[in-house]
Amino acid sequence: MNFTDEQIERYSRHIILREVGGVGQTKLLNAKVLMIGAGGLGSPAALYLAAAGVGTIGIIDDDEVDLSNLQRQILHRNDDVGRAKVASAQETLNAVNPDVKVVPYKMRLNSENVMEILREYDLVVDGCDNLPTRYLLNDASVFTGKPVVHGSIFQFEGQVTVFDPTQGPCYRCLYPEPPPPEMVPSCQEAGVLGVLPGIVGSLQAAEAIKYILGAGETLVGKLLLYDALRQDFRKHVLHKDPACPVCGENPTVTELIDYEEFCGVRW
């Protein structure tokens, strides 16, 4: 594509990188990334993807901005309290980079809408905060062949990986069955260091950009663990499970199910 003078200036630090260049920046501008959640993880990830020039960013979230969100959810401001998170996110991202088309979905991802939405995007960045959505997203991504940049946080710890159903394990290879709901407290119940999702979400953005560019080594088949209290990073190798119920050799889950019932929770 032909860059405008403004784009050449905006993306100049990318274009001079051998691993990006004009070809890579064009890939970013043509890319479509879906953000699951406009909260702690989705905020830094979406901001850096928008700044990088990812052409289309879809954001799905059915929540409104709460004052307690502002300790970590940097897409939103004090004046946004009470507004839909997707509206606040769209405004912030377009202020960062008007090149970017932001598509807001003020809804909860569910079995009725997930397949149709995923088909519109090249890549998914998972910033959700509940198990039903995580299992739903995993199964739908396997069925549609869409890679998912996964991130999760708890108090002072976080993890990042890339689930690519075409070349590595899926979420169910690690966790075939969900733990009891009482074993998975929310941020509201357990607390979270405000800067932690900023670190993990930024790592997710880096993985998404590398995947789009085809540059470097992604975290497909690897789990990166981060401990903020010890300032420690560890990496573990992940293996595809041949007995996985979704992506294994003889899958038993071949269509979307009731994920709230599967996880033992009800909204």
Secondary structure, 3 states (H helix, E strand, C coil): CCCCHHHHHHCHHHHCCCCCHHHHHHHHHHCEEEEECCCCCHHHHHHHHHHHCCCEEEEECCCECCHHHHHCCCCCCHHHCCCEHHHHHHHHHHHHCCCCEEEEECCCCCCCCHHHHHCCCCEEEECCCCHHHHHHHHHHHHHHCCCEEEEEEEECEEEEEEECCCCCCCHHHHCCCCCCHHHCCCHHHHCECCCHHHHHHHHHHHHHHHHHHCCCCCCECEEEEEECCCCEEEEEECCCCCCCCCCCCCCCCCCCCCHHHHHCCCC
